[in-house]
């Protein structure tokens, strides 16, 4: 998970971010009176998976 995106790989997260920026794939939030929040840039280092430990 990174920002509001969930994915198995960094590529999944990067694609979700690109889709968000382009306005693809995600629906409209009804009742929200404002522009979509801008997604922050991905960090310059690889994202680290959390793992499955509880």
FIKOLZA-1660 file (N, C-alpha, C; in steps of 0.1 Angstrom, whole numbers, plus 5000, padded with zeros to 4 digits):
% residues 54
   i   px   py   pz ch aa at
   1 5008 4988 5000  A  X  N
   1 5000 5000 5000  A  X CA
   1 5009 5012 5000  A  X  C
   2 5005 5022 4992  A  X  N
   2 5013 5035 4991  A  X CA
   2 5002 5045 4988  A  X  C
   3 5002 5056 4996  A  X  N
   3 4992 5066 4995  A  X CA
   3 4978 5060 4995  A  X  C
   4 4970 5061 4985  A  X  N
   4 4957 5054 4985  A  X CA
   4 4957 5042 4975  A  X  C
   5 4968 5037 4972  A  X  N
   5 4969 5026 4962  A  X CA
   5 4974 5013 4969  A  X  C
   6 4968 5002 4964  A  X  N
   6 4973 4989 4969  A  X CA
   6 4977 4981 4957  A  X  C
   7 4988 4974 4958  A  X  N
   7 4993 4966 4947  A  X CA
   7 5003 4956 4952  A  X  C
   8 5005 4946 4944  A  X  N
   8 5015 4935 4948  A  X CA
   8 5029 4939 4945  A  X  C
   9 5031 4948 4935  A  X  N
   9 5044 4951 4931  A  X CA
   9 5045 4967 4930  A  X  C
  10 5057 4972 4929  A  X  N
  10 5059 4986 4926  A  X CA
  10 5053 4990 4913  A  X  C
  11 5054 4981 4903  A  X  N
  11 5048 4984 4890  A  X CA
  11 5033 4985 4891  A  X  C
  12 5026 4977 4900  A  X  N
  12 5012 4979 4902  A  X CA
  12 5009 4992 4908  A  X  C
  13 5017 4997 4917  A  X  N
  13 5015 5010 4924  A  X CA
  13 5017 5021 4914  A  X  C
  14 5028 5020 4906  A  X  N
  14 5031 5030 4896  A  X CA
  14 5019 5031 4886  A  X  C
  15 5014 5020 4882  A  X  N
  15 5003 5020 4872  A  X CA
  15 4990 5026 4878  A  X  C
  16 4987 5023 4891  A  X  N
  16 4976 5029 4897  A  X CA
  16 4977 5044 4898  A  X  C
  17 4989 5049 4902  A  X  N
  17 4992 5063 4902  A  X CA
  17 4990 5069 4889  A  X  C
  18 4995 5063 4878  A  X  N
  18 4994 5069 4865  A  X CA
  18 4979 5069 4861  A  X  C
  19 4971 5059 4864  A  X  N
  19 4957 5059 4861  A  X CA
  19 4950 5070 4869  A  X  C
  20 4954 5072 4881  A  X  N
  20 4947 5083 4889  A  X CA
  20 4950 5096 4883  A  X  C
  21 4963 5099 4879  A  X  N
  21 4966 5112 4873  A  X CA
  21 4959 5114 4860  A  X  C
  22 4957 5103 4852  A  X  N
  22 4951 5105 4839  A  X CA
  22 4935 5105 4840  A  X  C
  23 4930 5101 4852  A  X  N
  23 4916 5101 4854  A  X CA
  23 4909 5088 4849  A  X  C
  24 4917 5078 4848  A  X  N
  24 4913 5064 4843  A  X CA
  24 4910 5055 4855  A  X  C
  25 4902 5045 4853  A  X  N
  25 4901 5034 4862  A  X CA
  25 4894 5036 4875  A  X  C
  26 4894 5048 4881  A  X  N
  26 4888 5051 4894  A  X CA
  26 4875 5059 4891  A  X  C
  27 4865 5056 4899  A  X  N
  27 4852 5063 4898  A  X CA
  27 4852 5076 4904  A  X  C
  28 4840 5082 4904  A  X  N
  28 4838 5095 4910  A  X CA
  28 4833 5094 4924  A  X  C
  29 4837 5103 4932  A  X  N
  29 4832 5103 4946  A  X CA
  29 4821 5113 4946  A  X  C
  30 4809 5108 4948  A  X  N
  30 4797 5116 4948  A  X CA
  30 4796 5123 4962  A  X  C
  31 4792 5136 4961  A  X  N
  31 4791 5143 4974  A  X CA
  31 4803 5151 4978  A  X  C
  32 4814 5148 4971  A  X  N
  32 4827 5156 4973  A  X CA
  32 4827 5168 4964  A  X  C
  33 4828 5180 4970  A  X  N
  33 4827 5192 4962  A  X CA
  33 4841 5198 4961  A  X  C
  34 4849 5192 4952  A  X  N
  34 4862 5197 4950  A  X CA
  34 4869 5188 4939  A  X  C
  35 4881 5193 4935  A  X  N
  35 4889 5186 4925  A  X CA
  35 4895 5173 4931  A  X  C
  36 4898 5163 4923  A  X  N
  36 4905 5152 4929  A  X CA
  36 4918 5156 4935  A  X  C
  37 4922 5149 4946  A  X  N
  37 4935 5152 4952  A  X CA
  37 4946 5147 4943  A  X  C
  38 4957 5155 4942  A  X  N
  38 4968 5151 4934  A  X CA
  38 4976 5140 4941  A  X  C
  39 4980 5130 4934  A  X  N
  39 4988 5119 4939  A  X CA
  39 5002 5124 4940  A  X  C
  40 5009 5122 4952  A  X  N
  40 5023 5126 4953  A  X CA
  40 5032 5117 4944  A  X  C
  41 5043 5123 4941  A  X  N
  41 5053 5115 4933  A  X CA
  41 5057 5103 4940  A  X  C
  42 5060 5092 4933  A  X  N
  42 5066 5080 4939  A  X CA
  42 5080 5083 4945  A  X  C
  43 5084 5077 4956  A  X  N
  43 5097 5079 4962  A  X CA
  43 5108 5075 4952  A  X  C
  44 5119 5081 4953  A  X  N
  44 5131 5077 4945  A  X CA
  44 5137 5064 4948  A  X  C
  45 5133 5058 4959  A  X  N
  45 5138 5045 4962  A  X CA
  45 5127 5034 4960  A  X  C
  46 5131 5022 4959  A  X  N
  46 5120 5011 4957  A  X CA
  46 5112 5010 4969  A  X  C
  47 5099 5008 4967  A  X  N
  47 5090 5005 4978  A  X CA
  47 5093 4992 4984  A  X  C
  48 5092 4991 4997  A  X  N
  48 5095 4979 5005  A  X CA
  48 5082 4972 5009  A  X  C
  49 5080 4959 5004  A  X  N
  49 5068 4952 5008  A  X CA
  49 5067 4950 5024  A  X  C
  50 5055 4951 5029  A  X  N
  50 5054 4949 5044  A  X CA
  50 5056 4934 5048  A  X  C
  51 5053 4925 5039  A  X  N
  51 5053 4911 5043  A  X CA
  51 5040 4907 5049  A  X  C
  52 5040 4894 5054  A  X  N
  52 5027 4889 5059  A  X CA
  52 5028 4887 5074  A  X  C
  53 5038 4891 5081  A  X  N
  53 5039 4890 5095  A  X CA
  53 5028 4898 5102  A  X  C
  54 5022 4892 5113  A  X  N
  54 5012 4899 5120  A  X CA
  54 5017 4902 5134  A  X  C
% end
